[in-house]
Amino acid sequence: MLRNLWGLFQKKGDRVIRLFGDQCTLRTFIESDARQLAELLANNKYSWSTYEPLHRDEYYTEEAQYKKILESLQLLHANREFSFGIYEMNSQQLIGHISLYAIKRLPYSSAFIGYSVDKSFVGRGIATEAVKLVLEFAFQTINIHRIEAYVSPKNEGSVRVLEKSGLVREGLLRELLFINGEWVDHYMYAILQNDFKKISYQR
């Protein structure tokens, strides 16, 4: 079961959010995470590039990720994005990342969710738990109405994660993203706040 616990802490003036599950802990990134994040991205560069674009070499450096974290902190303070590191339970090892991003307020009250897990931890249910934790945070804490996700039809593992988390396939977006030299179709998945409440009551 997911534990409905989350904490806000002050560190160097930044708001740090922690979400706790059974297999993993999520924590919003801070500046000192840049090295671990760069290592995670570099180690999964080619395995993740099956379904997302390869980046230039400088993207995988500590300096580049430090700048990305600073941007994410600005967006967090504006309540426009929440970027979390995924950590194995009772460990400081960064094993993935997950974001609630492109947050829109009324009349939309919507956001997107995106995630990646280290290739060594795939298939353990960690991504599914991380998605459920972020959905719970989005619906119960910041009161988002609708969460959406894009996923390649070829990415069967991610499709399973979304469906296990309660998201529903709403359609196919043709040639949505240009990935590694070709235009790729993506499914759109979504879940509403009321959908999530029904699922939660059934647990």
C-alpha positions in Angstrom: 0.0 0.0 0.0 1.1 3.6 -0.6 1.6 5.6 2.5 -0.1 9.0 2.2 2.9 10.9 3.7 4.7 13.8 2.3 6.9 16.4 3.9 8.0 19.9 3.2 11.4 20.9 4.4 13.4 24.1 4.2 17.0 23.8 3.1 19.0 26.8 1.9 15.7 28.5 1.3 14.4 25.8 -1.1 11.3 23.8 -0.6 12.0 20.1 -0.7 9.2 17.7 -1.1 9.4 14.0 -0.2 6.9 11.3 -1.1 7.2 7.9 0.5 6.1 4.5 -0.9 6.9 0.9 -0.1 9.7 0.4 -2.6 11.0 3.9 -3.3 11.2 7.5 -2.0 10.7 10.5 -4.2 12.4 13.8 -3.4 12.5 17.0 -5.4 15.9 17.8 -6.8 18.3 20.2 -5.1 21.6 21.7 -6.5 23.8 19.0 -4.9 22.0 16.3 -6.9 23.6 17.4 -10.2 26.4 14.9 -10.2 24.2 11.9 -9.4 21.6 13.0 -12.0 24.3 13.4 -14.7 25.6 9.9 -13.9 22.1 8.4 -14.1 21.4 10.0 -17.4 24.8 9.0 -18.9 24.4 5.4 -17.7 21.0 5.1 -19.3 21.8 7.2 -22.4 21.3 4.5 -25.0 18.7 2.4 -23.2 16.4 5.4 -22.7 17.1 6.7 -26.3 14.9 3.9 -27.7 11.8 6.1 -26.8 13.3 9.5 -26.3 15.8 11.7 -28.2 19.5 11.4 -27.8 21.0 14.6 -26.5 24.3 16.2 -27.2 27.2 15.1 -25.0 27.2 18.2 -22.9 23.7 17.4 -21.7 25.1 14.5 -19.7 27.5 16.6 -17.7 27.2 17.7 -14.1 27.3 21.4 -15.2 24.3 21.0 -17.6 22.2 19.1 -15.0 23.1 21.8 -12.3 21.5 24.4 -14.7 18.5 22.1 -15.3 18.0 21.7 -11.5 18.1 25.5 -11.0 15.4 25.9 -13.7 13.3 23.2 -12.1 13.6 24.9 -8.7 12.3 28.2 -10.2 9.4 26.3 -11.7 8.7 24.5 -8.4 8.6 27.8 -6.6 6.0 29.0 -9.1 4.0 25.7 -8.7 4.5 25.0 -12.4 6.6 21.8 -12.2 7.7 19.3 -9.6 10.8 17.3 -10.6 11.6 14.3 -8.3 14.5 12.0 -8.0 13.4 8.3 -7.5 15.5 6.6 -4.7 15.4 3.0 -3.7 13.9 2.7 -0.2 16.3 3.3 2.6 19.0 4.3 0.1 20.5 7.5 -1.2 21.0 5.9 -4.6 19.3 7.8 -7.4 17.5 5.2 -9.6 15.2 7.3 -11.8 13.4 10.6 -12.1 9.8 11.6 -12.5 8.1 15.0 -13.2 4.8 16.6 -12.9 5.2 19.3 -15.5 3.4 21.8 -17.8 1.0 22.6 -14.9 -1.9 24.7 -16.0 -4.4 26.3 -13.7 -8.1 27.0 -14.3 -9.8 26.7 -16.7 -7.6 23.7 -17.4 -6.2 22.5 -14.0 -4.1 19.9 -15.8 -0.5 18.7 -16.0 1.7 16.0 -17.7 3.6 13.2 -16.0 6.8 11.8 -17.3 9.3 9.3 -15.8 12.3 7.1 -16.4 13.9 4.3 -14.3 17.4 3.0 -14.4 17.7 0.0 -16.6 18.9 -2.1 -13.7 15.7 -1.5 -11.8 13.1 -2.0 -14.6 10.4 -4.6 -14.0 10.3 -4.3 -10.2 7.2 -2.1 -10.0 9.1 0.9 -9.0 7.9 3.1 -11.9 4.3 2.2 -11.1 4.7 3.1 -7.5 6.4 6.4 -8.3 3.6 7.3 -10.8 1.0 6.5 -8.1 2.8 8.6 -5.5 3.0 11.6 -7.9 -0.7 11.2 -8.9 -1.6 11.2 -5.2 0.4 14.3 -4.6 -1.1 16.0 -7.7 -4.7 15.2 -6.9 -4.7 15.4 -3.1 -2.1 18.1 -2.3 -2.1 20.6 -5.2 -5.6 19.7 -6.4 -5.0 19.1 -10.1 -8.1 18.0 -12.1 -6.5 16.1 -15.0 -3.1 14.4 -15.6 -1.9 13.4 -19.0 0.9 11.3 -20.4 2.3 10.6 -23.9 3.8 7.1 -24.6 5.1 5.4 -27.7 3.0 2.4 -28.7 6.2 0.4 -28.9 7.0 1.2 -25.2 5.0 -1.7 -23.8 6.6 -1.4 -20.4 5.5 2.2 -19.9 2.1 1.5 -21.3 1.7 -1.2 -18.6 2.9 1.3 -15.9 0.3 3.9 -17.0 -2.6 1.4 -17.2 -1.7 -0.1 -13.8 -1.7 3.4 -12.4 -5.3 4.0 -13.6 -4.6 6.1 -16.7 -6.9 5.5 -19.7 -5.9 5.6 -23.3 -7.8 8.4 -25.0 -6.3 8.3 -28.5 -3.4 8.2 -30.9 -1.4 11.3 -31.7 0.1 10.7 -35.1 3.8 11.6 -35.6 3.8 13.6 -32.4 7.6 13.7 -31.7 10.7 13.6 -33.8 12.9 11.1 -32.1 16.3 10.0 -33.5 15.6 10.7 -37.1 11.9 9.8 -37.4 8.5 11.0 -36.5 6.9 8.8 -33.9 3.2 8.2 -33.0 2.3 8.4 -29.3 -0.7 7.3 -27.4 -2.3 9.9 -25.1 -3.3 8.6 -21.7 -5.1 10.5 -19.0 -6.6 10.2 -15.5 -9.1 12.6 -13.8 -9.1 13.4 -10.1 -12.4 11.6 -9.6 -11.0 8.5 -11.4 -8.1 8.4 -8.9 -10.5 8.8 -5.9 -12.5 5.8 -7.1 -9.3 3.7 -7.5 -8.1 4.8 -4.0 -11.4 3.9 -2.4 -11.1 0.4 -3.9 -7.8 -0.4 -2.3 
